[in-house]
């Protein structure tokens, strides 16, 4: 459970989910040596709700391989576009 919470805190940090990162880190310090208590279980439910809320406030986009490279640098493969359409650089 401790390793899972640590991984969760890291992933929340990586995704910019501040509340999820903070709460999962706090829960790591509260875990009893045995199984999760009723209080920890309730806090895990709150953590799940916080992460769901934070994820809903974000927009995620998945693009495979070459499409992702084009999305990151749309004019990298078309350098003449900058001169032909100067206003396109403001994207």
Phi, psi and omega per residue, in radians:
X1 nan -0.708 -3.139
X2 -1.099 -0.756 3.120
X3 -1.120 -0.675 3.125
X4 -1.129 -0.769 3.115
X5 -1.141 -0.656 3.093
X6 -1.120 -0.754 3.095
X7 -1.115 -0.704 3.129
X8 -1.123 -0.746 3.102
X9 -1.056 -0.734 3.121
X10 -1.101 -0.811 -3.121
X11 -1.148 -0.671 3.072
X12 -1.095 -0.732 3.106
X13 -1.092 -0.763 -3.113
X14 -1.107 -0.608 -3.121
X15 -1.569 -0.042 -3.137
X16 1.353 0.419 3.118
X17 -1.616 1.500 -2.977
X18 -1.119 -0.780 -3.129
X19 -1.104 -0.790 3.107
X20 -1.041 -0.705 3.128
X21 -1.124 -0.814 -3.108
X22 -1.129 -0.850 -3.079
X23 -1.153 -0.729 3.132
X24 -1.159 -0.609 3.066
X25 -1.153 -0.730 3.103
X26 -1.120 -0.723 3.141
X27 -1.116 -0.597 3.114
X28 -0.996 -0.673 -3.135
X29 -1.342 -0.261 -3.091
X30 -1.750 -0.078 -3.078
X31 -1.146 2.256 3.054
X32 -1.301 2.878 3.141
X33 -1.176 -0.503 3.086
X34 -1.479 -2.644 3.094
X35 -1.306 3.007 -3.128
X36 -1.150 2.376 3.091
X37 -1.410 3.034 3.121
X38 -1.073 -0.643 3.129
X39 -1.138 -0.775 3.132
X40 -1.134 -0.707 3.122
X41 -1.064 -0.738 3.110
X42 -1.122 -0.696 3.130
X43 -1.214 -0.576 3.055
X44 -1.136 -0.661 3.067
X45 -1.097 -0.735 3.091
X46 -1.114 -0.687 3.105
X47 -1.076 -0.783 3.119
X48 -1.035 -0.774 3.130
X49 -1.131 -0.692 3.121
X50 -1.120 -0.750 -3.140
X51 -1.152 -0.744 3.100
X52 -1.033 -0.756 3.132
X53 -1.103 -0.813 -3.137
X54 -1.120 -0.683 3.111
X55 -1.145 -0.654 3.139
X56 -1.159 -0.463 3.138
X57 -1.417 -0.068 -3.108
X58 -1.975 2.882 3.074
X59 -2.157 2.163 -3.133
X60 -1.959 2.480 -3.117
X61 -2.308 2.276 3.104
X62 -1.978 2.183 3.041
X63 -2.257 2.268 3.120
X64 -1.335 2.617 3.007
X65 0.385 -1.822 -3.044
X66 -1.074 -0.603 3.119
X67 -1.152 -0.663 3.106
X68 -1.134 -0.721 3.115
X69 -1.091 -0.709 3.120
X70 -1.164 -0.676 3.130
X71 -1.130 -0.700 -3.133
X72 -1.202 -0.626 -3.118
X73 -2.401 1.335 -3.025
X74 -1.091 -0.460 -3.110
X75 -1.790 0.071 3.137
X76 -1.082 -0.581 -3.137
X77 -1.635 -0.069 -3.120
X78 -2.354 1.172 -3.048
X79 -1.084 -0.447 -3.137
X80 -1.252 -0.261 -3.139
X81 -1.086 -0.643 -3.140
X82 -1.037 -0.734 -3.126
X83 -1.352 -0.644 -3.112
X84 -1.274 -0.589 -3.104
X85 -2.334 1.336 -3.086
X86 -1.008 -0.545 -3.119
X87 -1.225 -0.282 -3.135
X88 -1.223 -0.333 -3.126
X89 -1.252 -0.237 3.140
X90 -1.452 0.153 -3.136
X91 -1.145 nan nan
